[in-house]
Amino acid sequence: MYTTPLSTLISSLSLDHHLYADDTQLFFSFHSLNFDSNSSHLQNALQHISSWMTANHLILNSSKTEFLLIGLKKQLAKIHNAPLDTSNSARNLDFIFDEHLTFSDQITALSKACYYHIRRLRCIRPYLDSSTACTIAIVHSKLDYCNSLYYKFPKSQLSRLQQIQNSFACTVVKAPKSCRVTPILRCLHWLKITERIEYKLLSLTYKVLTTTQPPYLHKLISIQRPRSTRSSSVVTLARPPSSSLKITDRSFRYASPCLWNQLHFSLRQPHSDTSSSISYSPIPSPVTSSSSDSPLYISLSFPA
């Protein structure tokens, strides 16, 4: 309640933002040629925010304030002498973002944390039954946290996550590491990593369609108008125009319609309590750009 007025101030400065408890994140997109003007705008906004905090007996913690530029390598190479010290990676609600959205630092940190818990579980496994062993460890909660961001990840990165789950499964059933893991996962009724990622995206899509929340995701998808066909009664999402950038396929705007429209018709039937929440609207056109002039994204997070 004490920091809620900060949202009004940031909106008046023409910046997008997220507030979570005492953590504040500013973000906006721009073309690399407009970096100087946008960075000046950001510095001016920070001065206003700092003044507001001082007036309200708050302190902007500069040691925990991180400035992250996200873009393609060619784009970032055009930027020199940034007025603010940029970071190669930054934590966003305990998920590590890097400047190219490879999430390599996140995967490394996640692997370290999960294997720590697996080793601890292995020490006490002889004293636990299978049900307790499945629930006492927090490995799956760590693997599932924000896992929709791993959609269409390189196979080399996804295999690292799958190896974590395989090791966890072998520990739970007290099986040797050299045994086949697929039957074990089937016996435990565990979805594999890629399936868990797709399940998370589909669950999120269903929530957005039925509740229209959160608004910033709801505005990214739209319902395709029904046609006079056998499938006209099912909910079909409009596909956005194709992009030359492969990284756009990983975004919710592209991933959601792709996965949703692949579901069986019976799973896409609108229910009586959700049909009122579904509206038909044309999908917004994206900013058409090539790989050299597509927008950069700037993200700045700081705790109060």
Secondary structure, DSSP 8 states (H G I E B T S, - for coil): --STHHHHHHHHTT-EEEEETTEEEEEEEE-GGGHHHHHHHHHHHHHHHHHHHHHTT----GGG-EEEEE--HHHHHT--S-SS---SEEEETTEEEETTS--HHHHHHHHHHHHHHHHHHHHHGGGS-HHHHHHH--HHHHHHTTGGGGTT--HHHHHHHHHHHHHHHHHHHT--TTS-SHHHHHHHT---HHHHHHHHHHHHHHHHHHH--SHHHHTT--B----SSTTTTS--B------S-GGGGGSHHHHHHHHHTTS-GGGG---TTTGGG-------------TTTS-EEEEEEEE-
